[in-house]
């Protein structure tokens, strides 16, 4: 019987091309850094917006990320099913 599971080394990018591994890791770092800039930037502009606070900025980021994570997979599935 043929083994169909993926080896553990494949999950840690050990058996991949080093260039591809570097691109995946750098993309993860840059995307993570860009994702952290939004909430940090909110601390600096909170004094310029009337009625704004750190809690409001955190709540807005939470609502955005929650709705994105809930709807991302169903919408991606729908887009993949539509031809054209």
HTML snippet that shows the backbone in 3Dmol.js (N, CA, C, O; Angstrom):
<script src="https://3Dmol.org/build/3Dmol-min.js"></script>
<div id="view" style="width:600px;height:400px;position:relative"></div>
<script>
const pdb = `
ATOM      1  N   UNK A   1       0.836  -1.174   0.000  1.00  0.00           N
ATOM      2  CA  UNK A   1       0.000   0.000   0.000  1.00  0.00           C
ATOM      3  C   UNK A   1       0.885   1.244   0.000  1.00  0.00           C
ATOM      4  O   UNK A   1       1.870   1.319   0.736  1.00  0.00           O
ATOM      5  N   UNK A   2       0.529   2.201  -0.820  1.00  0.00           N
ATOM      6  CA  UNK A   2       1.342   3.400  -0.965  1.00  0.00           C
ATOM      7  C   UNK A   2       1.032   4.417   0.146  1.00  0.00           C
ATOM      8  O   UNK A   2      -0.131   4.671   0.459  1.00  0.00           O
ATOM      9  N   UNK A   3       2.080   4.987   0.730  1.00  0.00           N
ATOM     10  CA  UNK A   3       1.902   5.996   1.770  1.00  0.00           C
ATOM     11  C   UNK A   3       1.500   7.308   1.106  1.00  0.00           C
ATOM     12  O   UNK A   3       2.176   7.774   0.189  1.00  0.00           O
ATOM     13  N   UNK A   4       0.409   7.901   1.561  1.00  0.00           N
ATOM     14  CA  UNK A   4      -0.104   9.110   0.923  1.00  0.00           C
ATOM     15  C   UNK A   4       0.113  10.367   1.757  1.00  0.00           C
ATOM     16  O   UNK A   4      -0.166  11.471   1.289  1.00  0.00           O
ATOM     17  N   UNK A   5       0.598  10.220   2.964  1.00  0.00           N
ATOM     18  CA  UNK A   5       0.770  11.397   3.800  1.00  0.00           C
ATOM     19  C   UNK A   5       2.072  12.121   3.456  1.00  0.00           C
ATOM     20  O   UNK A   5       2.986  11.541   2.868  1.00  0.00           O
ATOM     21  N   UNK A   6       2.137  13.377   3.827  1.00  0.00           N
ATOM     22  CA  UNK A   6       3.320  14.185   3.583  1.00  0.00           C
ATOM     23  C   UNK A   6       4.307  13.993   4.725  1.00  0.00           C
ATOM     24  O   UNK A   6       3.919  13.970   5.893  1.00  0.00           O
ATOM     25  N   UNK A   7       5.575  13.857   4.386  1.00  0.00           N
ATOM     26  CA  UNK A   7       6.593  13.692   5.415  1.00  0.00           C
ATOM     27  C   UNK A   7       6.746  14.981   6.215  1.00  0.00           C
ATOM     28  O   UNK A   7       6.484  16.073   5.711  1.00  0.00           O
ATOM     29  N   UNK A   8       7.167  14.841   7.448  1.00  0.00           N
ATOM     30  CA  UNK A   8       7.296  15.979   8.343  1.00  0.00           C
ATOM     31  C   UNK A   8       8.334  16.984   7.846  1.00  0.00           C
ATOM     32  O   UNK A   8       8.181  18.181   8.087  1.00  0.00           O
ATOM     33  N   UNK A   9       9.377  16.535   7.163  1.00  0.00           N
ATOM     34  CA  UNK A   9      10.408  17.439   6.649  1.00  0.00           C
ATOM     35  C   UNK A   9       9.841  18.405   5.608  1.00  0.00           C
ATOM     36  O   UNK A   9      10.349  19.515   5.450  1.00  0.00           O
ATOM     37  N   UNK A  10       8.805  17.992   4.907  1.00  0.00           N
ATOM     38  CA  UNK A  10       8.233  18.854   3.875  1.00  0.00           C
ATOM     39  C   UNK A  10       7.521  20.062   4.480  1.00  0.00           C
ATOM     40  O   UNK A  10       7.454  21.119   3.853  1.00  0.00           O
ATOM     41  N   UNK A  11       6.992  19.913   5.688  1.00  0.00           N
ATOM     42  CA  UNK A  11       6.309  21.030   6.324  1.00  0.00           C
ATOM     43  C   UNK A  11       7.278  22.126   6.746  1.00  0.00           C
ATOM     44  O   UNK A  11       6.885  23.289   6.836  1.00  0.00           O
ATOM     45  N   UNK A  12       8.511  21.788   7.001  1.00  0.00           N
ATOM     46  CA  UNK A  12       9.502  22.753   7.448  1.00  0.00           C
ATOM     47  C   UNK A  12      10.426  23.215   6.328  1.00  0.00           C
ATOM     48  O   UNK A  12      11.500  23.755   6.593  1.00  0.00           O
ATOM     49  N   UNK A  13      10.015  23.006   5.075  1.00  0.00           N
ATOM     50  CA  UNK A  13      10.721  23.475   3.883  1.00  0.00           C
ATOM     51  C   UNK A  13      12.140  22.923   3.766  1.00  0.00           C
ATOM     52  O   UNK A  13      13.008  23.580   3.192  1.00  0.00           O
ATOM     53  N   UNK A  14      12.388  21.729   4.299  1.00  0.00           N
ATOM     54  CA  UNK A  14      13.726  21.159   4.227  1.00  0.00           C
ATOM     55  C   UNK A  14      14.013  20.528   2.870  1.00  0.00           C
ATOM     56  O   UNK A  14      15.162  20.506   2.429  1.00  0.00           O
ATOM     57  N   UNK A  15      12.986  20.017   2.206  1.00  0.00           N
ATOM     58  CA  UNK A  15      13.191  19.332   0.930  1.00  0.00           C
ATOM     59  C   UNK A  15      12.879  20.226  -0.266  1.00  0.00           C
ATOM     60  O   UNK A  15      12.726  19.728  -1.381  1.00  0.00           O
ATOM     61  N   UNK A  16      12.784  21.517  -0.057  1.00  0.00           N
ATOM     62  CA  UNK A  16      12.414  22.432  -1.129  1.00  0.00           C
ATOM     63  C   UNK A  16      13.641  23.166  -1.655  1.00  0.00           C
ATOM     64  O   UNK A  16      14.708  23.158  -1.041  1.00  0.00           O
ATOM     65  N   UNK A  17      13.460  23.794  -2.798  1.00  0.00           N
ATOM     66  CA  UNK A  17      14.494  24.627  -3.388  1.00  0.00           C
ATOM     67  C   UNK A  17      14.810  25.776  -2.423  1.00  0.00           C
ATOM     68  O   UNK A  17      13.881  26.409  -1.920  1.00  0.00           O
ATOM     69  N   UNK A  18      16.089  26.068  -2.146  1.00  0.00           N
ATOM     70  CA  UNK A  18      16.420  27.133  -1.194  1.00  0.00           C
ATOM     71  C   UNK A  18      15.896  28.509  -1.607  1.00  0.00           C
ATOM     72  O   UNK A  18      15.562  29.327  -0.750  1.00  0.00           O
ATOM     73  N   UNK A  19      15.822  28.765  -2.903  1.00  0.00           N
ATOM     74  CA  UNK A  19      15.303  30.058  -3.366  1.00  0.00           C
ATOM     75  C   UNK A  19      13.826  30.174  -3.023  1.00  0.00           C
ATOM     76  O   UNK A  19      13.377  31.220  -2.556  1.00  0.00           O
ATOM     77  N   UNK A  20      13.072  29.113  -3.252  1.00  0.00           N
ATOM     78  CA  UNK A  20      11.641  29.111  -2.936  1.00  0.00           C
ATOM     79  C   UNK A  20      11.436  29.232  -1.431  1.00  0.00           C
ATOM     80  O   UNK A  20      10.543  29.950  -0.983  1.00  0.00           O
ATOM     81  N   UNK A  21      12.255  28.537  -0.649  1.00  0.00           N
ATOM     82  CA  UNK A  21      12.165  28.645   0.806  1.00  0.00           C
ATOM     83  C   UNK A  21      12.412  30.078   1.257  1.00  0.00           C
ATOM     84  O   UNK A  21      11.692  30.592   2.114  1.00  0.00           O
ATOM     85  N   UNK A  22      13.419  30.724   0.691  1.00  0.00           N
ATOM     86  CA  UNK A  22      13.719  32.102   1.046  1.00  0.00           C
ATOM     87  C   UNK A  22      12.561  33.024   0.679  1.00  0.00           C
ATOM     88  O   UNK A  22      12.208  33.912   1.455  1.00  0.00           O
ATOM     89  N   UNK A  23      11.970  32.823  -0.488  1.00  0.00           N
ATOM     90  CA  UNK A  23      10.851  33.666  -0.913  1.00  0.00           C
ATOM     91  C   UNK A  23       9.629  33.486  -0.016  1.00  0.00           C
ATOM     92  O   UNK A  23       8.949  34.460   0.307  1.00  0.00           O
ATOM     93  N   UNK A  24       9.349  32.257   0.383  1.00  0.00           N
ATOM     94  CA  UNK A  24       8.206  32.008   1.263  1.00  0.00           C
ATOM     95  C   UNK A  24       8.429  32.648   2.631  1.00  0.00           C
ATOM     96  O   UNK A  24       7.531  33.290   3.176  1.00  0.00           O
ATOM     97  N   UNK A  25       9.618  32.472   3.178  1.00  0.00           N
ATOM     98  CA  UNK A  25       9.909  33.036   4.502  1.00  0.00           C
ATOM     99  C   UNK A  25       9.919  34.555   4.462  1.00  0.00           C
ATOM    100  O   UNK A  25       9.384  35.194   5.368  1.00  0.00           O
ATOM    101  N   UNK A  26      10.514  35.151   3.432  1.00  0.00           N
ATOM    102  CA  UNK A  26      10.547  36.617   3.358  1.00  0.00           C
ATOM    103  C   UNK A  26       9.146  37.182   3.141  1.00  0.00           C
ATOM    104  O   UNK A  26       8.819  38.233   3.691  1.00  0.00           O
ATOM    105  N   UNK A  27       8.317  36.505   2.353  1.00  0.00           N
ATOM    106  CA  UNK A  27       6.953  36.966   2.152  1.00  0.00           C
ATOM    107  C   UNK A  27       6.160  36.912   3.456  1.00  0.00           C
ATOM    108  O   UNK A  27       5.364  37.808   3.742  1.00  0.00           O
ATOM    109  N   UNK A  28       6.379  35.860   4.244  1.00  0.00           N
ATOM    110  CA  UNK A  28       5.705  35.745   5.537  1.00  0.00           C
ATOM    111  C   UNK A  28       6.131  36.865   6.475  1.00  0.00           C
ATOM    112  O   UNK A  28       5.295  37.439   7.174  1.00  0.00           O
ATOM    113  N   UNK A  29       7.404  37.177   6.497  1.00  0.00           N
ATOM    114  CA  UNK A  29       7.901  38.234   7.385  1.00  0.00           C
ATOM    115  C   UNK A  29       7.371  39.599   6.956  1.00  0.00           C
ATOM    116  O   UNK A  29       6.913  40.374   7.795  1.00  0.00           O
ATOM    117  N   UNK A  30       7.429  39.901   5.659  1.00  0.00           N
ATOM    118  CA  UNK A  30       6.952  41.203   5.189  1.00  0.00           C
ATOM    119  C   UNK A  30       5.455  41.365   5.365  1.00  0.00           C
ATOM    120  O   UNK A  30       4.991  42.446   5.728  1.00  0.00           O
ATOM    121  N   UNK A  31       4.684  40.305   5.114  1.00  0.00           N
ATOM    122  CA  UNK A  31       3.232  40.383   5.287  1.00  0.00           C
ATOM    123  C   UNK A  31       2.877  40.537   6.766  1.00  0.00           C
ATOM    124  O   UNK A  31       1.977  41.300   7.118  1.00  0.00           O
ATOM    125  N   UNK A  32       3.582  39.817   7.619  1.00  0.00           N
ATOM    126  CA  UNK A  32       3.340  39.960   9.056  1.00  0.00           C
ATOM    127  C   UNK A  32       3.690  41.346   9.566  1.00  0.00           C
ATOM    128  O   UNK A  32       2.981  41.904  10.402  1.00  0.00           O
ATOM    129  N   UNK A  33       4.785  41.902   9.061  1.00  0.00           N
ATOM    130  CA  UNK A  33       5.171  43.256   9.471  1.00  0.00           C
ATOM    131  C   UNK A  33       4.150  44.279   8.994  1.00  0.00           C
ATOM    132  O   UNK A  33       3.814  45.206   9.731  1.00  0.00           O
ATOM    133  N   UNK A  34       3.654  44.123   7.778  1.00  0.00           N
ATOM    134  CA  UNK A  34       2.643  45.048   7.262  1.00  0.00           C
ATOM    135  C   UNK A  34       1.344  44.921   8.048  1.00  0.00           C
ATOM    136  O   UNK A  34       0.647  45.914   8.256  1.00  0.00           O
ATOM    137  N   UNK A  35       1.015  43.717   8.484  1.00  0.00           N
ATOM    138  CA  UNK A  35      -0.192  43.523   9.281  1.00  0.00           C
ATOM    139  C   UNK A  35      -0.088  44.148  10.653  1.00  0.00           C
ATOM    140  O   UNK A  35      -1.101  44.549  11.227  1.00  0.00           O
ATOM    141  N   UNK A  36       1.109  44.239  11.188  1.00  0.00           N
ATOM    142  CA  UNK A  36       1.286  44.861  12.505  1.00  0.00           C
ATOM    143  C   UNK A  36       1.372  46.383  12.445  1.00  0.00           C
ATOM    144  O   UNK A  36       1.235  47.049  13.472  1.00  0.00           O
ATOM    145  N   UNK A  37       1.596  46.937  11.263  1.00  0.00           N
ATOM    146  CA  UNK A  37       1.703  48.390  11.160  1.00  0.00           C
ATOM    147  C   UNK A  37       0.378  49.105  11.403  1.00  0.00           C
ATOM    148  O   UNK A  37       0.366  50.210  11.945  1.00  0.00           O
ATOM    149  N   UNK A  38      -0.722  48.501  11.016  1.00  0.00           N
ATOM    150  CA  UNK A  38      -2.031  49.132  11.184  1.00  0.00           C
ATOM    151  C   UNK A  38      -2.365  49.456  12.633  1.00  0.00           C
ATOM    152  O   UNK A  38      -2.643  50.613  12.946  1.00  0.00           O
ATOM    153  N   UNK A  39      -2.348  48.469  13.527  1.00  0.00           N
ATOM    154  CA  UNK A  39      -2.645  48.781  14.928  1.00  0.00           C
ATOM    155  C   UNK A  39      -1.620  49.705  15.588  1.00  0.00           C
ATOM    156  O   UNK A  39      -1.981  50.519  16.437  1.00  0.00           O
ATOM    157  N   UNK A  40      -0.357  49.585  15.208  1.00  0.00           N
ATOM    158  CA  UNK A  40       0.652  50.480  15.784  1.00  0.00           C
ATOM    159  C   UNK A  40       0.443  51.903  15.276  1.00  0.00           C
ATOM    160  O   UNK A  40       0.592  52.861  16.035  1.00  0.00           O
ATOM    161  N   UNK A  41       0.099  52.045  14.001  1.00  0.00           N
ATOM    162  CA  UNK A  41      -0.169  53.361  13.432  1.00  0.00           C
ATOM    163  C   UNK A  41      -1.367  54.016  14.112  1.00  0.00           C
ATOM    164  O   UNK A  41      -1.420  55.241  14.227  1.00  0.00           O
ATOM    165  N   UNK A  42      -2.326  53.212  14.561  1.00  0.00           N
ATOM    166  CA  UNK A  42      -3.508  53.754  15.236  1.00  0.00           C
ATOM    167  C   UNK A  42      -3.127  54.453  16.540  1.00  0.00           C
ATOM    168  O   UNK A  42      -3.792  55.413  16.929  1.00  0.00           O
ATOM    169  N   UNK A  43      -2.090  54.005  17.215  1.00  0.00           N
ATOM    170  CA  UNK A  43      -1.654  54.673  18.450  1.00  0.00           C
ATOM    171  C   UNK A  43      -1.195  56.098  18.174  1.00  0.00           C
ATOM    172  O   UNK A  43      -1.372  56.982  19.013  1.00  0.00           O
ATOM    173  N   UNK A  44      -0.605  56.327  16.999  1.00  0.00           N
ATOM    174  CA  UNK A  44      -0.075  57.643  16.690  1.00  0.00           C
ATOM    175  C   UNK A  44      -1.144  58.617  16.211  1.00  0.00           C
ATOM    176  O   UNK A  44      -1.022  59.821  16.437  1.00  0.00           O
ATOM    177  N   UNK A  45      -2.185  58.121  15.558  1.00  0.00           N
ATOM    178  CA  UNK A  45      -3.198  59.034  15.036  1.00  0.00           C
ATOM    179  C   UNK A  45      -4.407  59.170  15.950  1.00  0.00           C
ATOM    180  O   UNK A  45      -5.349  59.885  15.608  1.00  0.00           O
ATOM    181  N   UNK A  46      -4.408  58.506  17.101  1.00  0.00           N
ATOM    182  CA  UNK A  46      -5.574  58.522  17.985  1.00  0.00           C
ATOM    183  C   UNK A  46      -5.831  59.931  18.524  1.00  0.00           C
ATOM    184  O   UNK A  46      -6.977  60.255  18.835  1.00  0.00           O
ATOM    185  N   UNK A  47      -4.823  60.765  18.645  1.00  0.00           N
ATOM    186  CA  UNK A  47      -5.021  62.123  19.143  1.00  0.00           C
ATOM    187  C   UNK A  47      -5.618  63.048  18.086  1.00  0.00           C
ATOM    188  O   UNK A  47      -6.184  64.086  18.430  1.00  0.00           O
ATOM    189  N   UNK A  48      -5.505  62.693  16.817  1.00  0.00           N
ATOM    190  CA  UNK A  48      -5.998  63.540  15.741  1.00  0.00           C
ATOM    191  C   UNK A  48      -7.453  63.272  15.378  1.00  0.00           C
ATOM    192  O   UNK A  48      -8.051  64.060  14.645  1.00  0.00           O
ATOM    193  N   UNK A  49      -8.031  62.200  15.862  1.00  0.00           N
ATOM    194  CA  UNK A  49      -9.408  61.839  15.545  1.00  0.00           C
ATOM    195  C   UNK A  49     -10.266  62.070  16.787  1.00  0.00           C
ATOM    196  O   UNK A  49      -9.948  61.568  17.865  1.00  0.00           O
ATOM    197  N   UNK A  50     -11.338  62.819  16.639  1.00  0.00           N
ATOM    198  CA  UNK A  50     -12.211  63.094  17.768  1.00  0.00           C
ATOM    199  C   UNK A  50     -12.977  61.836  18.143  1.00  0.00           C
ATOM    200  O   UNK A  50     -13.544  61.163  17.282  1.00  0.00           O
ATOM    201  N   UNK A  51     -12.990  61.528  19.416  1.00  0.00           N
ATOM    202  CA  UNK A  51     -13.686  60.350  19.899  1.00  0.00           C
ATOM    203  C   UNK A  51     -12.920  59.057  19.686  1.00  0.00           C
ATOM    204  O   UNK A  51     -13.430  57.981  19.998  1.00  0.00           O
ATOM    205  N   UNK A  52     -11.719  59.140  19.167  1.00  0.00           N
ATOM    206  CA  UNK A  52     -10.917  57.936  18.916  1.00  0.00           C
ATOM    207  C   UNK A  52     -10.098  57.557  20.126  1.00  0.00           C
ATOM    208  O   UNK A  52      -9.652  58.419  20.884  1.00  0.00           O
ATOM    209  N   UNK A  53      -9.907  56.297  20.301  1.00  0.00           N
ATOM    210  CA  UNK A  53      -9.050  55.801  21.378  1.00  0.00           C
ATOM    211  C   UNK A  53      -8.387  54.511  20.908  1.00  0.00           C
ATOM    212  O   UNK A  53      -8.679  54.000  19.827  1.00  0.00           O
ATOM    213  N   UNK A  54      -7.515  54.011  21.721  1.00  0.00           N
ATOM    214  CA  UNK A  54      -6.825  52.770  21.385  1.00  0.00           C
ATOM    215  C   UNK A  54      -7.832  51.616  21.348  1.00  0.00           C
ATOM    216  O   UNK A  54      -7.696  50.696  20.541  1.00  0.00           O
ATOM    217  N   UNK A  55      -8.833  51.667  22.218  1.00  0.00           N
ATOM    218  CA  UNK A  55      -9.847  50.606  22.239  1.00  0.00           C
ATOM    219  C   UNK A  55     -10.662  50.598  20.949  1.00  0.00           C
ATOM    220  O   UNK A  55     -10.989  49.531  20.430  1.00  0.00           O
ATOM    221  N   UNK A  56     -10.987  51.767  20.435  1.00  0.00           N
ATOM    222  CA  UNK A  56     -11.751  51.851  19.187  1.00  0.00           C
ATOM    223  C   UNK A  56     -10.920  51.304  18.020  1.00  0.00           C
ATOM    224  O   UNK A  56     -11.434  50.574  17.173  1.00  0.00           O
ATOM    225  N   UNK A  57      -9.650  51.659  17.985  1.00  0.00           N
ATOM    226  CA  UNK A  57      -8.776  51.157  16.921  1.00  0.00           C
ATOM    227  C   UNK A  57      -8.633  49.639  17.004  1.00  0.00           C
ATOM    228  O   UNK A  57      -8.654  48.964  15.975  1.00  0.00           O
ATOM    229  N   UNK A  58      -8.487  49.098  18.202  1.00  0.00           N
ATOM    230  CA  UNK A  58      -8.401  47.652  18.382  1.00  0.00           C
ATOM    231  C   UNK A  58      -9.691  46.947  18.012  1.00  0.00           C
ATOM    232  O   UNK A  58      -9.667  45.865  17.426  1.00  0.00           O
ATOM    233  N   UNK A  59     -10.813  47.555  18.351  1.00  0.00           N
ATOM    234  CA  UNK A  59     -12.106  46.974  17.999  1.00  0.00           C
ATOM    235  C   UNK A  59     -12.315  46.963  16.489  1.00  0.00           C
ATOM    236  O   UNK A  59     -12.827  45.991  15.935  1.00  0.00           O
ATOM    237  N   UNK A  60     -11.919  48.041  15.830  1.00  0.00           N
ATOM    238  CA  UNK A  60     -12.042  48.097  14.376  1.00  0.00           C
ATOM    239  C   UNK A  60     -11.167  47.037  13.709  1.00  0.00           C
ATOM    240  O   UNK A  60     -11.607  46.384  12.763  1.00  0.00           O
ATOM    241  N   UNK A  61      -9.944  46.858  14.184  1.00  0.00           N
ATOM    242  CA  UNK A  61      -9.060  45.834  13.627  1.00  0.00           C
ATOM    243  C   UNK A  61      -9.617  44.430  13.887  1.00  0.00           C
ATOM    244  O   UNK A  61      -9.511  43.550  13.033  1.00  0.00           O
ATOM    245  N   UNK A  62     -10.206  44.226  15.061  1.00  0.00           N
ATOM    246  CA  UNK A  62     -10.791  42.930  15.396  1.00  0.00           C
ATOM    247  C   UNK A  62     -11.970  42.599  14.492  1.00  0.00           C
ATOM    248  O   UNK A  62     -12.076  41.480  13.991  1.00  0.00           O
ATOM    249  N   UNK A  63     -12.853  43.566  14.281  1.00  0.00           N
ATOM    250  CA  UNK A  63     -14.016  43.346  13.422  1.00  0.00           C
ATOM    251  C   UNK A  63     -13.569  43.046  11.998  1.00  0.00           C
ATOM    252  O   UNK A  63     -14.100  42.135  11.363  1.00  0.00           O
ATOM    253  N   UNK A  64     -12.608  43.795  11.491  1.00  0.00           N
ATOM    254  CA  UNK A  64     -12.114  43.570  10.135  1.00  0.00           C
ATOM    255  C   UNK A  64     -11.519  42.178   9.985  1.00  0.00           C
ATOM    256  O   UNK A  64     -11.870  41.458   9.050  1.00  0.00           O
ATOM    257  N   UNK A  65     -10.623  41.783  10.892  1.00  0.00           N
ATOM    258  CA  UNK A  65      -9.958  40.485  10.771  1.00  0.00           C
ATOM    259  C   UNK A  65     -10.933  39.329  10.969  1.00  0.00           C
ATOM    260  O   UNK A  65     -10.786  38.285  10.334  1.00  0.00           O
ATOM    261  N   UNK A  66     -11.927  39.501  11.843  1.00  0.00           N
ATOM    262  CA  UNK A  66     -12.918  38.448  12.054  1.00  0.00           C
ATOM    263  C   UNK A  66     -13.769  38.239  10.810  1.00  0.00           C
ATOM    264  O   UNK A  66     -13.964  37.105  10.373  1.00  0.00           O
ATOM    265  N   UNK A  67     -14.280  39.335  10.234  1.00  0.00           N
ATOM    266  CA  UNK A  67     -15.105  39.186   9.039  1.00  0.00           C
ATOM    267  C   UNK A  67     -14.292  38.674   7.859  1.00  0.00           C
ATOM    268  O   UNK A  67     -14.800  37.897   7.050  1.00  0.00           O
ATOM    269  N   UNK A  68     -13.041  39.097   7.750  1.00  0.00           N
ATOM    270  CA  UNK A  68     -12.185  38.603   6.674  1.00  0.00           C
ATOM    271  C   UNK A  68     -11.956  37.102   6.810  1.00  0.00           C
ATOM    272  O   UNK A  68     -12.028  36.371   5.822  1.00  0.00           O
ATOM    273  N   UNK A  69     -11.680  36.641   8.021  1.00  0.00           N
ATOM    274  CA  UNK A  69     -11.405  35.223   8.217  1.00  0.00           C
ATOM    275  C   UNK A  69     -12.655  34.371   8.045  1.00  0.00           C
ATOM    276  O   UNK A  69     -12.550  33.220   7.622  1.00  0.00           O
ATOM    277  N   UNK A  70     -13.830  34.897   8.358  1.00  0.00           N
ATOM    278  CA  UNK A  70     -15.063  34.127   8.200  1.00  0.00           C
ATOM    279  C   UNK A  70     -15.446  33.998   6.730  1.00  0.00           C
ATOM    280  O   UNK A  70     -15.864  32.924   6.296  1.00  0.00           O
ATOM    281  N   UNK A  71     -15.312  35.068   5.964  1.00  0.00           N
ATOM    282  CA  UNK A  71     -15.795  35.077   4.589  1.00  0.00           C
ATOM    283  C   UNK A  71     -14.732  34.733   3.544  1.00  0.00           C
ATOM    284  O   UNK A  71     -15.080  34.545   2.379  1.00  0.00           O
ATOM    285  N   UNK A  72     -13.475  34.646   3.907  1.00  0.00           N
ATOM    286  CA  UNK A  72     -12.421  34.451   2.929  1.00  0.00           C
ATOM    287  C   UNK A  72     -12.518  33.091   2.222  1.00  0.00           C
ATOM    288  O   UNK A  72     -12.443  33.035   0.995  1.00  0.00           O
ATOM    289  N   UNK A  73     -12.679  32.032   2.951  1.00  0.00           N
ATOM    290  CA  UNK A  73     -12.714  30.706   2.331  1.00  0.00           C
ATOM    291  C   UNK A  73     -13.989  30.482   1.517  1.00  0.00           C
ATOM    292  O   UNK A  73     -13.888  29.981   0.397  1.00  0.00           O
ATOM    293  N   UNK A  74     -15.188  30.825   2.016  1.00  0.00           N
ATOM    294  CA  UNK A  74     -16.371  30.639   1.161  1.00  0.00           C
ATOM    295  C   UNK A  74     -16.344  31.480  -0.115  1.00  0.00           C
ATOM    296  O   UNK A  74     -16.760  31.002  -1.170  1.00  0.00           O
ATOM    297  N   UNK A  75     -15.872  32.697  -0.040  1.00  0.00           N
ATOM    298  CA  UNK A  75     -15.818  33.539  -1.236  1.00  0.00           C
ATOM    299  C   UNK A  75     -14.758  33.021  -2.198  1.00  0.00           C
ATOM    300  O   UNK A  75     -14.971  33.044  -3.410  1.00  0.00           O
ATOM    301  N   UNK A  76     -13.630  32.558  -1.692  1.00  0.00           N
ATOM    302  CA  UNK A  76     -12.604  31.979  -2.556  1.00  0.00           C
ATOM    303  C   UNK A  76     -13.128  30.726  -3.245  1.00  0.00           C
ATOM    304  O   UNK A  76     -12.840  30.503  -4.421  1.00  0.00           O
ATOM    305  N   UNK A  77     -13.891  29.910  -2.532  1.00  0.00           N
ATOM    306  CA  UNK A  77     -14.487  28.717  -3.137  1.00  0.00           C
ATOM    307  C   UNK A  77     -15.467  29.119  -4.231  1.00  0.00           C
ATOM    308  O   UNK A  77     -15.495  28.508  -5.299  1.00  0.00           O
ATOM    309  N   UNK A  78     -16.273  30.148  -3.966  1.00  0.00           N
ATOM    310  CA  UNK A  78     -17.240  30.619  -4.963  1.00  0.00           C
ATOM    311  C   UNK A  78     -16.532  31.169  -6.194  1.00  0.00           C
ATOM    312  O   UNK A  78     -16.949  30.893  -7.319  1.00  0.00           O
ATOM    313  N   UNK A  79     -15.487  31.928  -6.002  1.00  0.00           N
ATOM    314  CA  UNK A  79     -14.741  32.488  -7.140  1.00  0.00           C
ATOM    315  C   UNK A  79     -14.095  31.377  -7.958  1.00  0.00           C
ATOM    316  O   UNK A  79     -14.048  31.461  -9.185  1.00  0.00           O
ATOM    317  N   UNK A  80     -13.597  30.339  -7.293  1.00  0.00           N
ATOM    318  CA  UNK A  80     -12.986  29.224  -8.020  1.00  0.00           C
ATOM    319  C   UNK A  80     -14.010  28.424  -8.827  1.00  0.00           C
ATOM    320  O   UNK A  80     -13.665  27.840  -9.855  1.00  0.00           O
ATOM    321  N   UNK A  81     -15.246  28.392  -8.378  1.00  0.00           N
ATOM    322  CA  UNK A  81     -16.278  27.624  -9.080  1.00  0.00           C
ATOM    323  C   UNK A  81     -16.807  28.352 -10.318  1.00  0.00           C
ATOM    324  O   UNK A  81     -17.299  27.709 -11.246  1.00  0.00           O
ATOM    325  N   UNK A  82     -16.711  29.683 -10.343  1.00  0.00           N
ATOM    326  CA  UNK A  82     -17.217  30.468 -11.468  1.00  0.00           C
ATOM    327  C   UNK A  82     -16.152  30.502 -12.548  1.00  0.00           C
ATOM    328  O   UNK A  82     -15.002  30.853 -12.283  1.00  0.00           O
ATOM    329  N   UNK A  83     -16.528  30.144 -13.750  1.00  0.00           N
ATOM    330  CA  UNK A  83     -15.587  30.165 -14.877  1.00  0.00           C
ATOM    331  C   UNK A  83     -15.479  31.577 -15.427  1.00  0.00           C
ATOM    332  O   UNK A  83     -16.431  32.358 -15.393  1.00  0.00           O
ATOM    333  N   UNK A  84     -14.290  31.882 -15.936  1.00  0.00           N
ATOM    334  CA  UNK A  84     -14.120  33.177 -16.594  1.00  0.00           C
ATOM    335  C   UNK A  84     -13.402  34.087 -15.785  1.00  0.00           C
ATOM    336  O   UNK A  84     -13.172  35.225 -16.192  1.00  0.00           O
TER     337      UNK A  84
END
`;
const viewer = $3Dmol.createViewer("view");
viewer.addModel(pdb, "pdb");
viewer.setStyle({}, {cartoon: {color: "spectrum"}});
viewer.zoomTo();
viewer.render();
</script>
